[in-house]
Amino acid sequence: MQFARTLPKELVHRAAIAEVFLTDAERLSEDETLLAAQLPRLHPFYDDVLGPRTHHDPLLLLEACRQGIYVVAHRHLDVPLGHRFLLRTVEFEVPDPAALVPGDSPTEAVIGVRVEHRIRSRSGVTGLRLRFTVAIGTRQALLARIEYSWMPAQDWTRLRAGQRDALGLSEPPVALPGPRVDPALVGRRNQANVVVSAPYTSQEGVTTARLVAETSHPTLYDHWVDHVPGMVELEAFRQLALTAAVAAGTVRTPTALPVGLSVRFRRFAEMDLPLECRAAAVLPGADIECTLHQPGALVAEARVRLAERTAAGLTGVLAGRGAAR
């Protein structure tokens, strides 16, 4: 596997070359692919954290896996580049936190990909469930699963027009503005990297905030899409879980890292409807349960597991291993 140059940006559905993390791809068999990735040494979004940068953000590794779903579809299943893609489920866990410690040179990762399931329709295969094993050196840094589907652009246009028309929404969508929480409360330095409003916690311990979509963000909105991207929803769950965990006293600071996450996307998150993110009461030793709602509908649901950064590594994992194995 080579790490000298990135894969074509069009292949991984990114507009900016700087946001392409994959450098190579090799098909090993009908169901197995090997990917190579080089992680940026200092990324303006993933590495924006209060305090020392002791570990790579697991969501950075997950983004490398997400780019891999397009490589498998386009190169190995001959899905046309113009097709549109939809995330269905995403899950990951960090089996070896020490693997996330950056070194003195850019981190190179090798990602094993296995097809676990093919989604079929009358037209053939229209989606996959892929299992990812991310290795940095000899250590397993991330285990993940992503289930996704695709459709021709004309079908997507019809689908989205019908959905938005049923909701009484205009074309094109315009993201709702809104104030965002102080970045320090979600472990960030840069206000631009905050995606939730100031949260409030009910007497029952439920923490609620609004998802605030900023469509000019160079990473989260690398290119225009007509809805809130799944990775923005994941970031909202992370930031809300951090504030809820700190408020409940299960972590001391909002710089804790997500070491386990499981998300199911139920429907499109419309950027021009209010999006309310909720975290259930945080219990010691349990994953944090989060949901995302727009008026009258559940958009997505998630479970988040956090671990605190310390000089000795990541400690205080809130639950046992997840389902990504």
C-alpha positions in Angstrom: 0.0 0.0 0.0 1.3 3.5 -0.9 1.0 6.6 1.2 2.6 9.1 -1.3 -0.5 10.6 -2.8 -4.3 10.6 -2.1 -7.0 8.9 -4.1 -8.9 11.1 -6.5 -11.2 13.4 -4.5 -14.1 12.6 -6.7 -13.8 9.0 -5.8 -14.4 9.7 -2.1 -16.9 12.4 -2.6 -14.8 15.3 -1.3 -14.4 18.7 -2.9 -11.1 19.7 -1.1 -8.0 17.6 -1.6 -7.0 18.4 2.0 -10.1 16.5 3.2 -9.1 13.3 1.4 -7.5 10.9 3.8 -7.3 7.7 1.7 -4.1 7.1 -0.3 -4.6 3.6 -1.8 -7.1 0.8 -2.4 -6.6 -2.8 -3.3 -9.3 -5.4 -3.9 -8.3 -8.7 -2.3 -11.4 -10.8 -3.1 -15.1 -10.3 -3.9 -15.8 -9.4 -0.3 -12.5 -7.9 0.9 -10.7 -4.7 0.2 -7.6 -3.1 1.7 -7.3 0.7 2.1 -4.5 2.9 3.1 -4.9 6.3 4.9 -2.6 9.0 6.1 -4.0 11.1 9.0 -3.3 14.8 9.0 -0.9 15.9 11.7 -3.0 18.8 12.8 -6.5 19.0 11.3 -8.5 22.3 12.0 -11.7 20.4 12.9 -10.7 17.0 14.3 -7.7 18.3 16.2 -9.4 21.4 17.6 -9.4 20.5 21.3 -8.8 22.2 24.6 -5.6 21.0 26.3 -3.0 18.7 24.9 -3.7 16.7 21.8 -2.9 13.3 23.3 -4.9 11.1 20.9 -6.3 11.1 17.4 -10.0 11.8 17.3 -11.8 8.4 16.6 -14.2 10.3 14.4 -11.2 11.2 12.1 -10.6 7.4 11.6 -14.3 6.9 11.1 -14.2 9.6 8.4 -11.4 7.6 6.6 -13.7 4.5 6.8 -16.6 6.6 5.5 -14.6 7.6 2.5 -13.9 3.9 1.9 -17.6 3.2 1.4 -17.4 5.1 -1.9 -14.3 3.4 -3.0 -15.9 0.0 -2.6 -19.0 1.1 -4.4 -17.5 2.9 -7.3 -14.3 0.8 -8.0 -15.5 -2.7 -7.0 -19.3 -2.6 -7.8 -19.1 -0.1 -10.7 -21.7 2.2 -9.1 -21.6 5.4 -11.3 -19.9 8.4 -9.8 -23.1 10.5 -10.2 -25.1 8.3 -7.9 -26.2 9.7 -4.5 -25.5 7.9 -1.2 -27.4 7.6 2.1 -26.0 6.5 5.4 -28.3 4.0 7.3 -26.2 2.9 10.3 -22.8 3.7 11.7 -21.0 2.1 14.7 -17.5 1.9 16.0 -15.4 1.1 19.0 -11.8 1.7 20.0 -10.3 -1.6 21.1 -6.8 -0.2 21.8 -6.7 3.5 22.8 -2.9 3.5 22.8 -3.1 3.1 19.0 -4.5 6.6 18.8 -1.5 8.3 20.3 0.2 10.4 17.5 3.9 10.0 16.8 6.5 12.4 15.4 5.5 11.7 11.8 2.2 11.6 10.0 0.1 8.6 11.1 -0.4 5.9 8.5 -3.2 3.4 8.8 -4.2 0.3 6.9 -7.9 -0.4 6.8 -9.3 -3.9 6.2 -12.8 -3.8 4.7 -15.2 -6.8 4.4 -18.6 -6.9 2.8 -21.0 -8.4 5.5 -24.3 -7.9 3.6 -25.6 -6.8 0.3 -28.9 -4.8 0.0 -30.7 -5.9 -3.1 -33.7 -4.7 -5.1 -35.1 -5.5 -8.5 -32.3 -3.4 -10.1 -29.5 -5.4 -8.3 -27.3 -4.4 -5.4 -28.3 -1.0 -4.0 -26.4 -1.0 -0.7 -23.9 -2.6 1.5 -23.0 -3.3 5.1 -19.2 -3.0 5.5 -17.0 -4.0 8.4 -13.8 -2.0 8.9 -10.7 -2.9 10.9 -8.3 0.1 11.2 -4.7 -0.8 12.1 -2.0 1.7 13.0 1.2 -0.3 13.0 0.5 -3.6 14.8 -2.4 -2.1 16.9 -6.1 -2.2 16.2 -7.2 1.5 16.5 -10.8 1.2 15.4 -13.4 -1.4 14.6 -16.4 -0.1 12.7 -19.5 -1.0 10.6 -21.3 1.2 8.1 -24.5 0.3 6.3 -25.4 2.5 3.4 -27.3 2.6 0.1 -27.3 4.5 -3.2 -29.6 5.5 -6.0 -29.3 7.4 -9.4 -29.3 11.2 -9.1 -32.7 11.5 -10.8 -34.3 9.1 -8.3 -32.8 11.1 -5.4 -34.1 14.4 -6.8 -37.6 12.9 -7.0 -37.4 11.4 -3.6 -36.2 14.6 -1.9 -38.6 16.8 -3.8 -41.5 14.7 -2.6 -40.3 14.6 1.0 -39.7 18.3 1.2 -43.0 19.1 -0.5 -44.9 17.0 2.0 -43.2 19.0 4.8 -44.1 22.3 3.1 -40.4 23.2 2.6 -39.0 25.4 -0.1 -36.3 24.7 -2.6 -33.4 25.1 -2.1 -33.1 24.6 1.6 -31.6 27.4 3.8 -30.1 26.4 7.1 -31.8 27.9 10.2 -29.5 30.3 12.0 -29.0 30.1 15.7 -26.5 30.8 18.6 -24.1 28.1 19.5 -22.8 27.1 22.9 -19.4 28.4 24.2 -16.8 26.2 22.5 -15.0 25.5 25.8 -18.2 23.7 27.0 -17.8 21.1 24.3 -14.0 20.9 24.4 -13.3 23.1 21.5 -11.3 26.3 20.9 -12.9 27.4 17.7 -16.5 28.6 17.7 -16.8 27.5 14.1 -16.4 23.8 15.1 -19.5 24.0 17.5 -22.7 22.4 16.1 -25.1 22.7 19.1 -26.8 25.5 21.0 -26.4 26.1 24.7 -27.9 22.9 26.3 -30.4 22.8 29.2 -31.1 19.9 31.6 -34.5 19.1 32.9 -35.3 17.9 36.4 -35.4 14.4 35.0 -31.8 14.7 33.8 -32.6 15.0 30.1 -30.2 17.4 28.3 -31.5 19.2 25.3 -29.9 21.4 22.7 -30.5 22.5 19.1 -28.4 21.2 16.2 -27.0 24.3 14.4 -26.0 23.6 10.8 -23.3 26.0 9.4 -23.2 25.2 5.7 -20.0 27.1 5.1 -17.9 24.8 7.4 -15.0 23.6 5.3 -15.0 20.0 6.8 -18.5 19.3 7.8 -19.9 20.8 4.6 -17.0 20.1 2.3 -19.6 20.3 -0.5 -23.2 21.3 -0.8 -25.9 18.8 0.2 -29.6 19.3 0.6 -29.8 18.0 4.2 -27.8 17.8 7.4 -25.0 15.3 6.7 -24.7 12.2 8.9 -21.3 13.2 10.1 -22.8 16.5 11.4 -25.4 14.5 13.3 -22.6 12.4 14.8 -20.8 15.5 15.9 -23.9 16.9 17.5 -24.4 13.6 19.5 -20.7 13.8 20.6 -21.0 17.4 21.7 -24.3 16.9 23.5 -23.0 13.7 25.2 -20.0 15.6 26.5 -22.0 18.4 28.0 -24.4 15.9 29.6 -21.6 13.7 31.0 -19.8 16.7 32.5 -23.0 18.0 34.0 -23.7 14.6 35.5 -20.2 14.3 36.9 -19.3 11.1 35.0 -16.5 12.8 33.2 -14.5 15.8 34.6 -13.9 17.8 31.4 -15.5 18.1 27.9 -12.2 16.9 26.3 -13.2 13.2 26.7 -13.1 11.2 23.5 -15.8 9.0 22.1 -14.5 5.4 22.2 -17.7 3.8 21.2 -20.7 5.0 19.2 -23.7 3.4 17.5 -26.1 5.5 15.3 -29.2 4.6 13.3 -30.4 7.2 10.8 -34.2 7.1 10.6 -34.9 9.9 8.0 -33.3 12.9 6.4 -32.5 15.8 8.8 -33.9 18.9 7.1 -31.6 21.9 7.8 -34.6 24.3 7.5 -36.6 22.7 10.3 -35.7 22.9 14.0 -33.5 19.9 15.0 -33.6 19.1 18.7 -30.9 16.9 20.1 -31.6 15.1 23.4 -29.5 13.1 25.8 -31.2 10.9 28.3 -30.1 11.0 32.0 -26.5 9.9 32.3 -25.9 6.9 34.4 -22.5 5.8 35.7 -21.1 2.9 33.7 -23.7 3.2 30.9 -23.6 4.5 27.3 -25.2 7.9 26.8 -28.4 7.6 24.9 -29.1 10.4 22.4 -31.8 11.2 19.9 -32.3 13.8 17.2 -35.8 15.1 16.4 -37.4 17.4 13.9 -41.1 18.5 14.3 -43.2 15.3 14.4 -40.4 12.9 13.6 -37.4 11.0 15.1 -34.5 11.6 12.8 -31.7 9.5 14.4 -30.8 7.7 17.6 -27.4 7.0 19.1 -25.5 5.5 22.0 -22.2 7.2 22.9 -19.4 5.9 25.1 -16.7 8.3 26.4 -13.3 8.0 27.9 -11.2 10.8 29.5 -7.8 11.9 28.2 -5.1 11.7 30.8 -1.3 11.7 30.8 -1.5 7.9 31.2 -3.9 7.4 28.3 -7.7 7.1 28.1 -9.5 6.3 31.3 -13.0 6.0 32.7 -14.6 4.2 29.8 -18.3 4.4 30.5 -19.3 1.0 29.3 -18.0 -2.3 27.9 -17.2 -3.1 24.3 -19.8 -2.2 21.7 -21.2 -4.1 18.7 -18.6 -3.3 16.1 -16.6 -6.4 16.5 
